[in-house]
Amino acid sequence: MEKELKFFPTWTAGRKGYAERIRQVYNEYLYSKGLRPTPQREFILNYLLEADRHLTQEEIYQAVRHKRIGKVTVFRMLKLLEACDLADQVHTSTGISKYEIKKERPHHDHLICIECGDIREVQWPGVEKIQEKTCKEIGFVPLWHRHEVFGRCQTCSNERV
């Protein structure tokens, strides 16, 4: 029987050739828009590829500022990565955006802790089947969806007791 709830790690950059494929899509997008790769952009992309969690714009900036990379450059690079469909935002309960590299990753949803901001990725095959069945029954053609469940992680729940 298929497991109903699947947790999986956010870090996928270690898969063979993954980072190279991301860089290829990124460079092709830059070329198509008449933009050029810069060392600053590449440093930010590499930082995101090596991340083991979802990161805020401020966290990225703090990690790269020693390379004389400004906040505006980080902001523009994140928008660029979203535009070429390589990165996506997840919103915390306070409205802060956190970013993840999404290319070649399976569809997943997020469990977001309202206390510490931790984000867990999860797949629900049963929920996906119900959505597909319901859409088919009513003739609705879904293009995409996003589930973000807000609550308290195990650590924060235990601290409240």
C-alpha positions in Angstrom: 0.0 0.0 0.0 1.2 3.5 -0.8 2.4 5.5 2.1 -0.1 8.4 2.8 2.4 11.0 4.0 5.9 11.3 2.6 8.5 13.7 4.0 11.5 14.3 1.9 14.6 16.5 2.2 14.8 19.9 0.6 18.4 19.4 -0.6 18.6 17.9 -4.0 21.7 19.6 -5.4 23.8 16.5 -4.7 22.0 14.5 -7.4 24.3 13.8 -10.3 24.3 16.7 -12.8 21.6 18.6 -11.0 23.5 21.8 -10.4 24.8 21.8 -14.0 21.3 21.5 -15.4 20.1 24.4 -13.3 23.0 26.5 -14.4 22.3 25.6 -18.0 18.6 26.6 -17.8 19.7 29.8 -16.0 22.3 30.7 -18.7 19.9 29.9 -21.5 17.3 32.2 -20.0 19.9 35.0 -19.6 21.0 34.6 -23.2 17.3 34.7 -24.4 16.8 38.0 -22.6 20.0 39.6 -23.7 21.4 39.5 -20.2 24.9 38.5 -19.1 26.0 36.2 -16.3 27.9 38.0 -13.6 30.1 36.7 -10.8 27.6 38.1 -8.3 24.6 36.3 -9.9 26.5 33.1 -10.1 27.6 33.3 -6.4 23.9 33.8 -5.4 22.8 30.9 -7.5 25.5 28.6 -6.1 24.5 29.6 -2.6 20.9 28.6 -3.3 21.9 25.4 -4.9 23.9 24.4 -1.8 21.2 25.4 0.7 19.6 22.7 2.8 16.6 24.8 3.7 14.3 27.5 2.4 16.0 30.9 2.7 14.8 34.5 3.1 16.1 37.3 0.9 17.8 38.7 4.1 19.5 35.4 4.9 20.8 35.2 1.3 22.0 38.8 1.5 23.8 38.2 4.9 25.5 35.1 3.4 26.8 36.8 0.3 27.4 40.4 1.3 31.1 39.6 2.2 31.5 39.3 -1.6 30.3 42.9 -2.0 26.9 41.8 -3.2 24.1 44.3 -2.3 20.5 43.7 -1.3 19.2 45.0 -4.6 21.4 42.5 -6.5 20.0 39.7 -4.3 16.4 40.9 -4.9 16.9 41.1 -8.6 18.5 37.7 -8.8 15.6 36.1 -6.9 13.2 37.7 -9.3 15.3 36.5 -12.3 15.3 33.0 -10.9 11.5 33.1 -10.5 11.1 34.4 -14.0 13.0 31.5 -15.5 11.0 29.1 -13.4 14.0 27.9 -11.3 13.0 29.3 -7.9 9.8 29.6 -6.0 8.6 31.4 -2.9 7.0 30.0 0.2 5.4 32.4 2.6 5.7 32.1 6.3 2.8 32.9 8.7 4.3 36.5 9.1 4.3 37.0 5.3 8.0 36.7 4.9 9.0 35.0 1.7 11.5 32.1 1.7 13.0 30.8 -1.5 13.8 27.3 -2.8 15.2 26.0 -6.1 12.3 24.1 -7.7 13.4 22.8 -11.1 13.2 19.1 -11.5 11.7 18.6 -8.0 8.6 16.6 -7.5 5.4 18.4 -6.6 5.3 19.0 -2.9 3.5 21.0 -0.2 4.7 22.8 2.8 4.1 22.5 6.6 5.1 25.9 8.1 5.7 26.4 11.8 4.1 29.7 13.0 6.6 29.8 15.9 10.0 29.2 14.5 9.3 29.5 10.8 10.6 26.0 10.0 9.3 24.6 6.7 8.9 20.9 6.1 8.2 19.6 2.6 5.6 16.8 2.3 3.8 14.8 -0.4 0.3 13.6 0.1 -0.5 11.0 -2.7 -4.0 10.5 -1.3 -4.8 14.2 -1.3 -3.5 14.5 -4.9 -5.8 11.6 -6.0 -8.8 13.3 -4.4 -8.0 16.6 -6.1 -7.6 14.9 -9.5 -10.8 13.0 -9.1 -12.8 16.0 -8.1 -11.4 18.2 -10.9 -12.2 15.4 -13.4 -15.8 15.0 -12.1 -16.6 18.7 -12.5 -14.7 19.2 -15.7 -12.2 21.6 -14.1 -8.7 21.7 -15.6 -6.2 22.5 -12.9 -3.0 24.3 -14.0 -1.2 24.3 -10.6 -1.9 24.4 -6.9 -0.1 25.0 -3.7 -0.8 23.7 -0.2 0.7 25.5 2.7 -0.3 24.2 6.1 0.4 26.4 9.1 0.8 25.1 12.6 3.5 24.3 15.2 6.3 21.9 14.6 7.0 19.1 17.1 9.7 21.1 18.8 7.6 24.2 19.2 4.5 22.2 20.3 6.5 20.5 23.0 7.9 23.8 24.3 4.3 25.1 24.8 3.4 22.2 27.1 
